[in-house]
């Protein structure tokens, strides 16, 4: 059975603040962005304890959008938007040879995470909401990296303030 999550941006937030809930609608993660920073800088935290699990930082001097995930100050993954004429494509580079590719459609607002072993997750953006809201199904892999990558997709494609 897949892990089911809802990622929702907080309304009236500055810097990118999100709450991630599980299938029982219980909050499990909080993401808090810095208001004043060069590029996006977000703290991915355990909702109940407030402990920072990792940090999501934008890499500024890049042709296409790039972000890195840091744990205890060390880079553990990099998310890159790839150039494509049609559709949207991202790469989630994790340690080892089994990176994720994320393919999707800006217009359909559907994204699939794939590895060599097959489909790992599916992300769907809801259309008629006041805030950015996503349904996320995770079949395999590290849920934290997948959830952080969904936040990066929102920052790159759907948040007007990020440009």
Secondary structure in CASP SS format (residue, H / E / C, confidence):
PFRMAT SS
TARGET T0000
AUTHOR 0000-0000-0000
METHOD secondary structure of the structure
MODEL  1
X C 1.00
X C 1.00
X E 1.00
X E 1.00
X E 1.00
X E 1.00
X E 1.00
X E 1.00
X E 1.00
X C 1.00
X C 1.00
X C 1.00
X C 1.00
X C 1.00
X C 1.00
X C 1.00
X C 1.00
X E 1.00
X E 1.00
X E 1.00
X E 1.00
X E 1.00
X C 1.00
X C 1.00
X C 1.00
X C 1.00
X E 1.00
X E 1.00
X E 1.00
X E 1.00
X E 1.00
X E 1.00
X E 1.00
X C 1.00
X C 1.00
X C 1.00
X C 1.00
X C 1.00
X C 1.00
X C 1.00
X E 1.00
X E 1.00
X E 1.00
X E 1.00
X E 1.00
X E 1.00
X C 1.00
X C 1.00
X C 1.00
X C 1.00
X C 1.00
X E 1.00
X E 1.00
X E 1.00
X E 1.00
X E 1.00
X E 1.00
X E 1.00
X E 1.00
X C 1.00
X C 1.00
X C 1.00
X C 1.00
X C 1.00
X C 1.00
X E 1.00
X E 1.00
X E 1.00
X E 1.00
X E 1.00
X E 1.00
X C 1.00
X C 1.00
X E 1.00
X E 1.00
X E 1.00
X E 1.00
X E 1.00
X E 1.00
X E 1.00
X E 1.00
X E 1.00
X C 1.00
X C 1.00
X C 1.00
X C 1.00
X C 1.00
X E 1.00
X E 1.00
X E 1.00
X E 1.00
X E 1.00
X E 1.00
X E 1.00
X C 1.00
X C 1.00
X C 1.00
X C 1.00
X C 1.00
X E 1.00
X E 1.00
X E 1.00
X E 1.00
X E 1.00
X E 1.00
X C 1.00
X C 1.00
X C 1.00
X C 1.00
X E 1.00
X E 1.00
X E 1.00
X E 1.00
X E 1.00
X E 1.00
X C 1.00
X C 1.00
X E 1.00
X E 1.00
X E 1.00
X E 1.00
X E 1.00
X E 1.00
X E 1.00
X E 1.00
X C 1.00
X C 1.00
X C 1.00
X C 1.00
X C 1.00
X C 1.00
X C 1.00
X E 1.00
X E 1.00
X E 1.00
X E 1.00
X E 1.00
X E 1.00
X C 1.00
X C 1.00
X C 1.00
X C 1.00
X H 1.00
X H 1.00
X H 1.00
X H 1.00
X H 1.00
X H 1.00
X H 1.00
X H 1.00
X H 1.00
X H 1.00
X H 1.00
X H 1.00
X H 1.00
X H 1.00
X H 1.00
X H 1.00
X C 1.00
X H 1.00
X H 1.00
X H 1.00
X C 1.00
END
